[in-house]
Amino acid sequence: MKNKPKFAVVLSGSGVFDGAEIHEATLTLYAIIKHNATYDIFAPDINQYHVINHITGEEMKETRNVLVESARIARGKIYSLSKFNANKFDALIFPGGFGAAKNLSDFAFKGSGCHVIEDVAEAIRNMVKLNKPIGALCIAPVLLAKILGDVLITIGNNQATAEAVELMGATHKNTTHGETILDKKYKIVTTPCYMLDANILQIAEGAENAVKEILKLM
């Protein structure tokens, strides 16, 4: 019996303003299982850039760990991203949320001059080296733009963000709800999700479409 395709899902905390976007993360996991694949969840074992009160939007005077916070979404079954082995997975996918731009990178603060943390950069490079597909939702495609340069991606239709990713060498294509963009050279699939003014049904559509496109690339 053939093994089911296996995704590595990389989270960046728990909560849209300082971590992984929970709807995007959960609906990605749902789409993977719905389409007869499996997943393991990873996150870097580092402190968050900061902690945001999701009611007031104000910064809180406390420190939280990205791996520990991501474990809330993973229901405790999660691995440090430093343990990721590209040989054991068929695809890699990054849900969005500000954690991708604050914890996995510093894009939120430095734009095109950003730095992507080494565990994320290594995971991306290793999957590309093995010719395996990668997906990214919402703001997470900026990670791929920074690491790969000449990649075709979407972050929806935000002009300032599109200009920043193009300064990093990427090509941006405007999209609307549920649309995916495929870079055939790198096997990269991206979709805008909450980079647009979306509802949870539109997020589900985007996540599912991205997962389906990734499965076609395996």
BELMO-V214091 format. One record per residue. N is the residue number from 1. SS is DSSP state (helix for helix, strand for strand, loop for the rest). OMEGA is omega as a letter, one per 40 degrees, with the letter a starting at -180 (999 if undefined). Layout:
N_SS_OMEGA + N_SS_OMEGA
//
This chain:
1_loop_a + 2_loop_i + 3_loop_i + 4_loop_i + 5_loop_a + 6_strand_i + 7_strand_i + 8_strand_a + 9_strand_a + 10_strand_i + 11_strand_a + 12_loop_a + 13_loop_a + 14_loop_i + 15_loop_a + 16_loop_a + 17_loop_i + 18_loop_a + 19_loop_i + 20_loop_i + 21_loop_a + 22_helix_i + 23_helix_a + 24_helix_a + 25_helix_a + 26_helix_a + 27_helix_i + 28_helix_i + 29_helix_i + 30_helix_a + 31_helix_i + 32_helix_a + 33_helix_a + 34_helix_a + 35_loop_i + 36_loop_i + 37_loop_i + 38_strand_i + 39_strand_i + 40_strand_a + 41_strand_a + 42_strand_i + 43_strand_i + 44_loop_i + 45_loop_a + 46_loop_i + 47_strand_i + 48_loop_i + 49_loop_i + 50_loop_i + 51_strand_a + 52_strand_i + 53_loop_a + 54_loop_i + 55_loop_a + 56_loop_a + 57_loop_a + 58_loop_i + 59_strand_a + 60_strand_a + 61_loop_i + 62_loop_a + 63_loop_i + 64_loop_a + 65_strand_a + 66_helix_a + 67_helix_a + 68_helix_i + 69_helix_i + 70_helix_i + 71_helix_i + 72_helix_i + 73_helix_a + 74_helix_a + 75_loop_i + 76_loop_a + 77_loop_a + 78_loop_a + 79_strand_i + 80_strand_a + 81_helix_i + 82_helix_a + 83_helix_a + 84_loop_i + 85_loop_a + 86_helix_a + 87_helix_a + 88_helix_a + 89_loop_i + 90_loop_a + 91_strand_i + 92_strand_a + 93_strand_a + 94_strand_i + 95_loop_a + 96_loop_a + 97_loop_a + 98_loop_i + 99_helix_i + 100_helix_a + 101_helix_i + 102_helix_a + 103_loop_i + 104_loop_i + 105_strand_i + 106_loop_a + 107_helix_a + 108_helix_a + 109_helix_a + 110_helix_i + 111_helix_a + 112_helix_i + 113_helix_a + 114_loop_i + 115_loop_i + 116_strand_a + 117_loop_a + 118_helix_a + 119_helix_i + 120_helix_a + 121_helix_a + 122_helix_i + 123_helix_i + 124_helix_a + 125_helix_a + 126_helix_i + 127_helix_i + 128_helix_i + 129_helix_a + 130_loop_i + 131_loop_i + 132_loop_a + 133_strand_i + 134_strand_i + 135_strand_i + 136_strand_a + 137_strand_i + 138_loop_a + 139_loop_a + 140_loop_i + 141_helix_i + 142_helix_i + 143_helix_a + 144_helix_i + 145_helix_a + 146_helix_a + 147_helix_a + 148_helix_i + 149_loop_a + 150_loop_a + 151_loop_i + 152_strand_a + 153_strand_i + 154_loop_i + 155_loop_a + 156_loop_a + 157_loop_i + 158_loop_a + 159_helix_a + 160_helix_i + 161_helix_i + 162_helix_i + 163_helix_i + 164_helix_a + 165_helix_i + 166_helix_i + 167_helix_i + 168_loop_i + 169_loop_a + 170_loop_i + 171_strand_a + 172_strand_i + 173_loop_i + 174_loop_i + 175_loop_i + 176_loop_a + 177_loop_i + 178_loop_a + 179_loop_i + 180_loop_i + 181_strand_a + 182_strand_i + 183_strand_a + 184_loop_a + 185_loop_a + 186_loop_a + 187_loop_a + 188_strand_i + 189_strand_i + 190_strand_a + 191_strand_a + 192_loop_a + 193_helix_a + 194_helix_i + 195_helix_i + 196_loop_i + 197_loop_a + 198_loop_i + 199_loop_a + 200_helix_i + 201_helix_i + 202_helix_i + 203_helix_i + 204_helix_i + 205_helix_a + 206_helix_i + 207_helix_a + 208_helix_i + 209_helix_i + 210_helix_i + 211_helix_i + 212_helix_i + 213_helix_i + 214_helix_i + 215_helix_i + 216_helix_a + 217_helix_a + 218_loop_999
//
